Amino acid sequence: MTAIFLTHTPDMLANYYGPRALAALRELGEVRLNETGKVLDARALAKAAAGCAIIVSDRQTPGPAEFFPLAPDLVAFLRVAVDIRNIDVEAASAQGVLVTHATPGFIASVAEQAIGFMIDCGRNISASAATYHAGRVPEARMGRQLQGATVGIIGYGVIGEYLAPLCVALGMKVLVADPFKQVDEAGISQVDFGELLARSDFVICLAIANEQTENLMNAAAFVQMKRSAFFINLSRGNLVDEEALVAALDDKTIAGAALDVGRAQDQMPSPALAQRADVIATPHSAGLTPDAAEHQAFDTVNQVKELLAGRMPPGAANPDAATRLARLKRG
């Protein structure tokens, strides 16, 4: 049977792969697990996966350039995530190794958390609960309803497209800024980035993370927002200049923030930001629901099926360079 190495630590295995997907993967080959309890670096991964033709990788485990020459048996490196930025695809291609990514099964889950963040920011839910948990009675503060409020969605990808109609249904005015999309839908207005910042009561960052969007939300961006507005990040920490966000919060340039991502380990919010009273933070868990996790896990199960059948799987990042695939076809 084809040997398959699953890189997930026990907690990542439970949260992001699950028993059903693991059982399905075991029907396709000899599955080896990461029993170290640690995220593996290049050398440790090469040692643990020795003899394996396929690696199924969680998002924490990198595939750096130095790894691929150390893995002569490897045919395919499958990522249980959309983001493959910590996999050196060029280095994999040089060794003839296929790299794949999963599809975004977390669309509904992340969009729902965006709604939850807006309600929490507008109604002081987390702050009131924390005060009660501390044994005190919180002040009853005036809240803000979503109906009639303006939400600005930065980036109109699959999550933004799902989220916008939900906001319309709630009676919100919806603004979208995305230079690569043409938006023509009822109740949704496409505007430029500056106008979105200036008009929105809630600014939700859903843009992709790349060189062009690095520190997209910087000091110049925050100063354009309303002083009563909230900033919400559900994309990647790379899009935010954290020093600028701290300054905006300190100076009351904005009313507060809600963050599911940041620049800490595994794209979690930075602790210095997460501990602030004017910030609501969750540990990169917006997409952590059974439906979302199983979707991406089963993407890789199906990719393994396709590979073993001699077909190029969906999600292939470098199909033309994957010269080692012939080894599986012979099997």
VOVEX-671690 format. One line per 8 residues: their letters; for each residue x, y, z of N, C-alpha, C, O. Coordinates in steps of 0.2 Angstrom, whole numbers. Example, Ala and Ser with C-alpha at 12.3 -4.5 7.8 and 13.67 -1.06 7.14 Angstrom:
// residues 2
as = 66 -28 39 62 -22 39 66 -16 39 71 -17 42 | 64 -11 35 68 -5 36 64 0 39 67 6 40
This chain:
// residues 331
mtaiflth = 4 -6 0 0 0 0 4 6 0 10 6 3 | 2 12 -3 5 18 -3 6 21 4 1 21 8 | 12 23 6 13 26 13 11 33 13 14 37 8 | 7 35 17 5 42 18 6 45 25 5 41 30 | 10 51 25 11 53 32 7 59 33 6 64 29 | 4 59 39 -1 65 41 3 69 46 5 66 52 | 4 75 45 9 79 49 5 82 56 9 84 60 | -1 82 56 -5 85 62 -3 83 68 -2 77 70
tpdmlany = -2 87 73 -1 86 80 -8 83 83 -13 84 79 | -8 80 88 -14 77 91 -20 82 91 -26 81 89 | -19 88 93 -24 93 94 -26 95 87 -32 96 85 | -22 96 82 -23 98 75 -27 92 72 -31 93 68 | -25 86 73 -28 80 71 -35 80 73 -40 79 68 | -37 81 79 -44 81 82 -48 87 79 -54 86 77 | -45 93 78 -49 99 76 -49 99 69 -54 102 66 | -44 97 65 -44 99 58 -44 93 53 -43 94 47
ygpralaa = -44 87 56 -45 81 51 -50 77 54 -55 76 50 | -50 74 60 -56 71 62 -56 63 61 -53 61 56 | -60 59 64 -60 52 64 -63 50 57 -60 45 54 | -68 53 54 -71 50 48 -66 51 42 -65 47 38 | -63 57 42 -58 58 37 -52 53 37 -49 51 32 | -49 53 44 -44 48 45 -45 41 43 -41 38 40 | -51 39 44 -53 32 42 -53 31 35 -51 26 32 | -56 36 31 -56 36 24 -49 36 21 -48 33 16
lrelgevr = -45 40 24 -38 40 22 -35 33 23 -31 31 18 | -36 30 28 -33 24 30 -35 18 25 -32 13 24 | -41 19 22 -43 15 17 -39 15 10 -40 10 6 | -36 20 9 -32 22 3 -24 20 4 -21 19 -1 | -22 19 10 -15 18 11 -13 17 18 -17 17 22 | -6 16 19 -4 15 25 -2 22 28 2 25 26 | -6 24 33 -6 31 36 -2 31 42 -3 27 47 | 3 35 42 8 36 48 6 43 51 5 48 47
lnetgkvl = 6 43 58 4 49 61 10 52 64 15 49 65 | 10 59 65 15 63 69 14 61 76 10 64 79 | 19 57 79 18 55 86 23 59 90 23 58 96 | 26 64 88 30 68 92 27 73 96 29 76 101 | 21 75 94 17 81 98 19 88 96 17 92 99 | 24 88 91 27 94 89 26 96 82 25 91 78 | 26 102 80 26 104 73 33 103 71 38 105 74 | 33 99 65 40 97 62 43 102 58 40 105 53
daralaka = 50 103 59 53 107 54 56 103 48 54 97 48 | 60 105 44 62 102 38 65 95 39 63 90 36 | 70 95 43 74 89 45 69 84 48 69 78 47 | 66 86 53 61 82 57 56 79 53 54 73 53 | 53 83 48 48 80 44 51 75 39 48 70 37 | 57 77 36 60 72 32 61 65 35 60 60 32 | 63 65 41 64 59 45 58 55 46 58 49 45 | 53 59 49 47 56 50 43 53 44 40 48 45
aagcaiiv = 44 56 39 40 54 33 44 50 28 42 49 22 | 50 48 30 54 44 26 51 38 23 47 34 27 | 51 36 17 48 31 14 40 32 12 37 28 8 | 38 38 13 31 40 12 31 43 5 35 48 3 | 26 41 1 25 44 -6 21 51 -5 21 55 -10 | 17 51 0 12 57 0 12 59 7 12 56 12 | 13 66 8 12 70 14 6 74 14 4 77 9 | 1 73 19 -5 77 20 -3 81 26 -2 79 32
sdrqtpgp = -3 88 25 0 93 29 -5 98 32 -9 100 28 | -5 99 39 -9 104 42 -5 111 40 0 111 38 | -9 116 42 -6 123 40 0 125 44 3 129 41 | 1 122 50 7 124 54 13 121 51 18 124 52 | 13 116 48 19 112 45 22 115 39 18 115 34 | 28 118 39 30 121 33 33 116 28 35 111 30 | 34 118 22 37 114 17 42 119 14 42 121 8 | 48 120 18 53 125 15 57 122 10 57 116 9
aeffplap = 61 126 7 65 124 1 70 118 3 71 113 -1 | 73 118 9 78 113 11 75 107 13 78 102 13 | 68 106 13 65 100 15 65 95 9 66 89 9 | 63 98 3 62 93 -3 68 89 -5 66 83 -7 | 74 92 -5 79 87 -7 80 82 -2 84 77 -3 | 78 82 4 78 77 9 73 72 9 73 67 13 | 69 72 4 63 68 4 63 64 -3 58 66 -7 | 67 60 -4 68 57 -11 62 52 -13 61 51 -19
dlvaflrv = 58 50 -8 53 46 -9 46 49 -10 41 47 -12 | 46 56 -9 40 60 -9 37 61 -16 41 63 -21 | 31 60 -17 28 61 -24 23 68 -23 23 71 -28 | 20 68 -18 15 74 -17 15 76 -10 15 73 -5 | 14 83 -10 13 87 -3 7 90 -3 6 95 -7 | 2 87 0 -5 90 0 -7 94 7 -5 92 12 | -9 100 6 -11 104 11 -18 104 13 -22 105 9 | -19 103 19 -26 103 22 -28 111 23 -30 112 29
avdirnid = -28 115 19 -29 122 19 -29 125 12 -26 122 8 | -31 131 12 -31 135 6 -24 138 5 -21 138 -1 | -21 140 10 -15 144 11 -9 140 10 -8 135 14 | -5 141 5 1 137 4 7 141 4 12 139 1 | 7 147 7 12 152 7 18 149 10 24 151 9 | 18 144 15 24 142 19 26 135 16 30 132 19 | 24 134 10 27 128 6 30 132 0 28 136 -4 | 37 130 -1 41 132 -7 39 128 -13 42 123 -14
veaasaqg = 34 131 -17 32 127 -23 37 126 -28 38 121 -31 | 41 131 -28 47 131 -33 52 126 -32 54 122 -36 | 53 125 -25 58 120 -23 55 113 -24 58 108 -26 | 48 112 -23 45 106 -24 45 104 -31 46 99 -33 | 44 109 -35 44 108 -42 51 106 -45 51 102 -49 | 56 109 -42 63 107 -44 64 99 -43 68 96 -46 | 61 97 -38 61 90 -36 56 85 -39 56 79 -38 | 51 88 -43 46 84 -46 40 83 -42 37 78 -43
vlvthatp = 40 86 -36 35 85 -31 28 89 -32 29 95 -33 | 23 86 -32 16 89 -33 14 93 -27 15 90 -21 | 12 99 -27 9 102 -21 2 104 -23 0 106 -28 | -2 103 -18 -10 104 -19 -12 108 -13 -9 108 -7 | -18 111 -14 -21 115 -8 -29 113 -8 -31 110 -13 | -32 114 -2 -39 112 -2 -43 118 -4 -41 123 -5 | -50 117 -4 -54 122 -6 -57 125 1 -57 122 6 | -60 131 0 -62 135 7 -69 132 9 -74 135 7
gfiasvae = -68 127 13 -75 124 16 -77 128 22 -82 127 25 | -74 134 24 -75 138 30 -79 144 28 -80 148 32 | -82 144 22 -85 151 20 -91 153 25 -91 158 27 | -96 148 26 -101 150 30 -99 151 37 -101 156 41 | -94 147 40 -92 148 47 -89 154 48 -90 158 53 | -85 157 44 -81 163 44 -86 169 44 -86 174 47 | -91 168 39 -96 174 38 -100 174 44 -102 180 46 | -102 169 47 -106 169 53 -102 172 59 -105 176 63
qaigfmid = -96 171 59 -92 174 64 -91 182 63 -91 185 68 | -91 184 57 -91 191 56 -98 194 58 -97 200 61 | -103 191 57 -110 193 60 -109 194 68 -111 199 71 | -107 188 71 -106 188 78 -101 193 81 -103 197 86 | -96 195 77 -91 200 79 -95 207 79 -94 211 84 | -98 208 74 -102 215 73 -107 215 79 -107 221 82 | -111 210 80 -115 211 86 -112 212 93 -114 216 97 | -106 208 94 -103 209 100 -100 216 101 -100 219 106
cgrnisas = -97 218 95 -94 225 96 -100 230 97 -99 235 101 | -105 229 94 -110 234 94 -114 234 101 -117 239 103 | -114 228 104 -118 227 110 -114 226 116 -117 225 122 | -108 226 116 -103 225 122 -104 219 125 -104 218 132 | -106 214 122 -107 207 125 -101 204 129 -102 202 134 | -96 204 125 -90 201 129 -88 205 135 -86 202 140 | -88 211 134 -86 216 140 -91 215 146 -89 214 152 | -97 214 144 -102 213 150 -101 207 153 -102 206 159
aatyhagr = -100 201 149 -99 195 152 -93 194 156 -93 191 161 | -88 197 154 -82 197 158 -82 201 164 -80 198 169 | -86 206 165 -87 210 171 -92 205 176 -90 205 182 | -97 202 173 -101 197 177 -96 192 180 -97 190 185 | -92 189 175 -88 183 177 -83 185 183 -81 181 187 | -81 192 183 -77 194 188 -81 196 195 -78 198 200 | -87 194 195 -91 195 201 -94 202 202 -96 204 207 | -94 206 196 -96 213 197 -102 214 192 -103 210 188
vpearmgr = -106 219 193 -111 221 188 -109 226 183 -107 231 185 | -110 224 177 -107 229 172 -112 235 171 -118 234 172 | -110 240 168 -114 246 167 -118 244 161 -116 242 156 | -124 246 161 -129 245 155 -127 251 150 -129 257 151 | -124 249 144 -122 254 140 -126 254 133 -129 249 131 | -127 260 130 -131 260 124 -128 256 119 -122 257 118 | -131 252 115 -128 248 110 -130 250 103 -133 256 102 | -128 247 98 -129 249 91 -132 243 87 -129 237 87
qlqgatvg = -138 243 84 -140 238 80 -137 238 73 -135 243 71 | -138 232 71 -135 231 64 -140 234 59 -137 237 54 | -146 233 60 -151 236 55 -150 244 54 -150 247 59 | -148 246 48 -147 253 47 -140 255 47 -138 261 45 | -135 251 50 -128 252 50 -125 251 44 -128 247 39 | -119 253 43 -115 252 36 -110 248 38 -105 249 42 | -109 242 34 -103 238 34 -99 238 28 -102 238 22 | -93 239 29 -88 239 23 -84 232 23 -81 231 27
iigygvig = -85 229 17 -81 223 16 -75 224 11 -76 225 6 | -69 223 14 -63 223 10 -61 217 7 -60 212 11 | -62 216 1 -61 209 -3 -67 206 -4 -71 204 1 | -69 205 -10 -75 201 -12 -74 195 -15 -76 193 -20 | -71 190 -11 -70 183 -13 -76 179 -11 -81 182 -10 | -74 173 -10 -80 168 -8 -83 170 -1 -89 169 -1 | -79 172 4 -82 174 10 -86 180 10 -92 181 12 | -83 185 6 -87 191 5 -93 191 2 -98 194 3
eylaplcv = -93 187 -4 -99 185 -8 -105 182 -4 -111 183 -5 | -103 178 1 -107 174 5 -110 179 11 -116 179 13 | -105 183 14 -107 188 19 -112 193 17 -116 195 21 | -110 196 11 -114 202 10 -121 202 9 -125 206 12 | -124 196 6 -132 196 6 -134 195 14 -140 197 15 | -130 191 18 -133 191 25 -134 198 28 -138 199 32 | -129 202 27 -129 209 30 -135 213 27 -138 216 30 | -136 212 20 -142 215 17 -148 212 20 -153 216 22
algmkvlv = -149 206 22 -155 203 25 -156 206 32 -162 206 34 | -150 208 35 -151 211 42 -153 218 41 -154 222 47 | -153 221 35 -155 228 35 -149 233 35 -150 239 36 | -143 230 34 -137 234 34 -136 237 27 -138 234 22 | -133 243 26 -130 246 20 -123 242 19 -119 243 23 | -122 239 13 -116 235 12 -112 239 7 -114 240 1 | -106 240 8 -101 243 4 -95 238 3 -94 234 7 | -93 237 -3 -88 232 -5 -82 236 -9 -83 240 -13
adpfkqvd = -76 234 -7 -70 237 -10 -66 231 -13 -63 227 -9 | -65 231 -19 -61 225 -22 -59 227 -29 -64 227 -34 | -53 229 -31 -51 232 -37 -51 226 -43 -51 228 -49 | -52 220 -41 -52 214 -45 -59 211 -47 -59 206 -50 | -64 214 -44 -71 211 -45 -75 217 -47 -74 223 -46 | -80 215 -51 -85 220 -53 -92 217 -50 -94 212 -51 | -94 221 -45 -100 219 -41 -106 223 -43 -106 229 -44 | -111 219 -45 -117 222 -47 -123 217 -44 -126 213 -48
eagisqvd = -124 219 -38 -129 215 -34 -134 219 -30 -131 225 -28 | -140 218 -30 -145 222 -26 -143 223 -19 -141 218 -15 | -143 229 -17 -141 231 -10 -134 231 -8 -132 233 -3 | -130 230 -13 -122 231 -12 -119 236 -17 -120 236 -23 | -116 241 -14 -113 246 -17 -105 245 -18 -102 244 -12 | -102 245 -24 -95 245 -24 -92 252 -24 -94 256 -28 | -87 253 -20 -84 259 -19 -76 258 -18 -74 252 -18 | -73 264 -18 -66 263 -18 -64 262 -10 -68 263 -6
fgellars = -58 260 -9 -55 258 -2 -56 264 3 -59 263 8 | -54 270 0 -55 276 5 -62 278 7 -64 279 12 | -67 277 2 -74 279 3 -77 273 8 -81 275 12 | -75 267 7 -77 262 12 -75 263 19 -79 263 23 | -69 265 20 -66 267 26 -70 273 30 -72 272 35 | -71 278 26 -74 284 28 -82 283 30 -84 286 34 | -85 278 27 -92 278 27 -95 272 32 -100 272 34 | -90 267 33 -92 261 37 -93 262 44 -88 265 47
dfviclai = -98 259 47 -98 258 55 -94 252 57 -91 251 62 | -94 247 52 -90 241 53 -86 240 47 -88 239 42 | -79 239 48 -75 238 42 -72 230 43 -69 229 48 | -74 226 39 -72 219 39 -67 217 34 -68 218 28 | -61 215 36 -56 214 31 -56 206 29 -55 202 33 | -57 205 23 -57 199 20 -53 198 14 -54 193 10 | -48 203 13 -44 203 7 -39 197 7 -37 195 13 | -36 195 2 -31 189 2 -25 192 4 -24 198 4
aneqtenl = -21 188 7 -14 190 10 -9 189 4 -7 183 3 | -6 194 2 0 194 -3 4 200 -2 3 204 2 | 9 201 -6 14 207 -6 10 213 -7 12 218 -4 | 5 213 -11 1 219 -12 -3 222 -6 -4 228 -5 | -5 217 -2 -10 218 3 -6 219 10 -9 219 15 | 0 218 10 4 218 16 3 225 20 4 230 16 | 1 225 26 0 231 30 -5 235 26 -5 242 26 | -10 232 23 -15 236 20 -19 241 25 -20 247 23
mnaaafvq = -20 239 31 -23 243 36 -17 246 40 -15 243 45 | -15 252 38 -10 255 41 -12 261 44 -18 263 45 | -8 266 47 -10 272 50 -14 276 46 -19 279 48 | -12 277 39 -16 281 35 -23 278 34 -28 282 33 | -24 271 34 -31 268 33 -35 269 39 -41 271 39 | -32 268 45 -36 269 51 -38 276 53 -44 277 55 | -34 281 51 -36 288 52 -42 290 47 -46 295 49 | -44 286 42 -49 288 38 -56 285 40 -61 287 38
mkrsaffi = -55 280 45 -61 277 48 -65 282 53 -62 287 55 | -71 281 54 -75 285 59 -73 283 66 -70 278 67 | -73 288 70 -71 287 77 -75 282 80 -74 279 86 | -81 281 78 -86 277 81 -86 270 78 -90 265 79 | -82 269 73 -82 262 69 -77 257 72 -73 258 76 | -79 251 70 -75 245 73 -71 242 67 -74 241 61 | -65 239 68 -61 236 63 -62 228 65 -60 226 71 | -63 224 60 -64 217 61 -59 213 56 -60 215 50
nlsrgnlv = -55 209 58 -50 205 54 -51 198 54 -51 195 59 | -54 195 48 -55 188 48 -51 185 42 -52 180 40 | -46 189 40 -42 186 34 -35 184 36 -34 178 38 | -30 188 37 -23 186 39 -20 192 43 -22 198 41 | -16 190 48 -13 196 51 -8 200 47 -7 206 49 | -6 197 41 -1 201 37 -4 208 34 -1 212 32 | -11 208 34 -14 214 31 -14 220 36 -16 225 34 | -12 219 42 -13 224 47 -6 226 50 -2 222 52
deealvaa = -5 233 50 1 235 53 -1 236 61 -5 240 63 | 1 231 65 -1 231 72 1 237 76 -3 239 80 | 6 240 75 8 246 78 3 252 77 1 255 81 | 1 252 70 -4 257 68 -11 256 72 -14 260 73 | -13 249 72 -19 247 75 -19 249 83 -24 252 85 | -13 248 86 -13 250 93 -13 257 94 -17 259 99 | -10 261 90 -10 268 90 -17 271 89 -20 275 92 | -21 268 84 -28 270 83 -32 268 89 -37 272 90
lddktiag = -31 263 92 -35 261 98 -33 266 104 -38 268 107 | -27 267 105 -25 271 110 -27 278 109 -29 282 114 | -27 281 103 -29 288 102 -37 288 101 -39 294 100 | -41 283 101 -48 283 100 -49 285 93 -55 288 92 | -45 284 88 -46 285 81 -52 280 79 -56 282 75 | -52 274 82 -58 270 80 -60 267 87 -57 268 92 | -66 265 87 -70 263 93 -67 256 96 -68 255 102 | -65 252 92 -62 245 94 -61 241 88 -62 242 83
aaldvgra = -59 234 90 -57 230 85 -60 223 87 -60 221 93 | -61 218 82 -62 211 83 -57 207 79 -57 208 73 | -53 203 81 -48 199 78 -49 192 79 -49 189 84 | -49 188 73 -48 181 73 -41 179 71 -39 173 72 | -37 183 68 -31 182 66 -26 188 68 -28 193 70 | -19 186 67 -14 191 69 -7 188 67 -7 184 63 | -2 191 70 4 189 68 8 185 73 14 184 73 | 4 182 78 7 177 83 7 170 79 5 170 73
qdqmpspa = 9 165 83 10 159 80 3 156 77 -2 157 80 | 4 152 72 -2 150 68 -7 155 67 -13 154 67 | -5 161 65 -9 167 63 -14 169 68 -19 171 66 | -12 167 74 -17 170 80 -16 177 81 -11 180 80 | -21 180 84 -20 187 86 -14 188 91 -13 183 95 | -11 193 91 -5 195 95 -8 196 102 -12 199 103 | -5 192 107 -7 193 114 -8 200 116 -12 202 120 | -3 205 114 -3 211 117 -10 215 114 -12 219 118
laqradvi = -12 213 108 -18 216 106 -24 212 109 -29 216 111 | -24 206 110 -30 202 112 -32 203 119 -37 203 121 | -27 206 123 -28 207 130 -32 214 131 -34 215 137 | -32 218 126 -35 224 127 -42 224 128 -46 220 125 | -45 229 132 -52 229 134 -56 231 128 -62 230 127 | -53 235 123 -56 237 117 -55 232 111 -57 234 105 | -53 226 112 -52 221 107 -56 215 109 -55 213 115 | -59 212 104 -62 205 105 -58 201 101 -57 202 95
atphsagl = -55 195 104 -51 191 100 -53 184 101 -55 181 106 | -52 180 95 -53 173 96 -47 170 92 -44 173 88 | -45 163 94 -38 160 92 -38 157 85 -37 151 85 | -39 161 80 -39 159 73 -44 153 73 -43 148 70 | -50 154 75 -55 148 76 -61 149 72 -66 146 73 | -62 155 68 -68 156 64 -70 151 60 -76 150 58 | -65 147 57 -67 142 52 -67 135 56 -67 130 52 | -66 135 62 -66 129 66 -73 126 68 -75 127 74
tpdaaehq = -76 123 63 -83 120 65 -82 113 61 -78 112 57 | -86 108 64 -85 101 61 -86 101 53 -82 98 49 | -91 105 51 -92 105 44 -86 108 40 -84 105 35 | -84 113 42 -78 117 39 -72 112 39 -68 111 34 | -70 109 45 -64 105 45 -65 99 41 -60 97 37 | -70 96 41 -71 90 37 -71 91 30 -68 87 26 | -73 97 28 -73 98 20 -66 98 18 -65 95 13 | -61 102 21 -55 102 19 -51 95 20 -47 93 16
afdtvnqv = -52 92 25 -49 85 26 -51 81 21 -47 77 18 | -58 80 19 -60 76 14 -58 78 7 -57 74 2 | -56 85 6 -53 87 0 -46 83 -1 -45 81 -7 | -42 82 4 -36 79 3 -37 71 2 -33 68 -1 | -42 68 5 -44 61 4 -45 60 -3 -43 56 -6 | -49 65 -6 -51 64 -13 -45 65 -17 -45 62 -23 | -41 70 -15 -35 71 -19 -30 64 -19 -27 63 -25 | -30 61 -14 -26 55 -14 -29 49 -18 -26 46 -22
kellagrm = -36 49 -18 -40 44 -22 -38 46 -30 -36 41 -34 | -38 52 -32 -36 54 -39 -29 52 -40 -28 49 -46 | -25 53 -36 -18 52 -37 -17 44 -38 -13 42 -43 | -20 40 -34 -19 33 -34 -22 30 -41 -21 25 -43 | -27 34 -43 -30 32 -49 -27 35 -56 -29 33 -61 | -21 38 -54 -17 41 -60 -20 47 -63 -18 49 -69 | -24 51 -59 -27 57 -62 -24 63 -58 -22 62 -52 | -23 69 -61 -21 75 -58 -27 77 -53 -33 78 -56
ppgaanpd = -26 78 -47 -31 80 -42 -33 87 -43 -29 91 -45 | -39 89 -41 -41 96 -40 -36 100 -35 -34 96 -30 | -35 106 -36 -31 110 -31 -23 109 -32 -20 111 -28 | -21 106 -38 -14 106 -39 -11 112 -41 -14 116 -45 | -6 114 -38 -3 121 -38 3 120 -44 4 126 -47 | 6 115 -45 11 114 -50 11 108 -54 15 104 -54 | 5 107 -57 4 100 -61 9 99 -66 11 93 -67 | 12 104 -70 16 103 -75 23 101 -73 27 98 -76
aatrlarl = 25 102 -66 31 100 -64 32 94 -60 37 92 -58 | 26 91 -59 25 85 -54 27 79 -58 23 74 -60 | 34 78 -59 36 72 -63 37 66 -59 37 60 -62 | 36 66 -53 37 60 -49 30 56 -49 30 51 -46 | 25 59 -51 18 56 -51 18 49 -54 14 45 -53 | 23 48 -59 23 42 -63 24 36 -58 22 30 -60 | 27 37 -52 29 32 -48 22 29 -45 22 23 -44 | 17 34 -44 11 31 -41 7 27 -46 4 22 -45
krg = 8 30 -53 4 26 -58 7 19 -59 3 15 -60 | 13 18 -58 16 11 -58 14 7 -53 13 1 -54 | 12 10 -47 10 6 -41 3 4 -42 0 1 -38
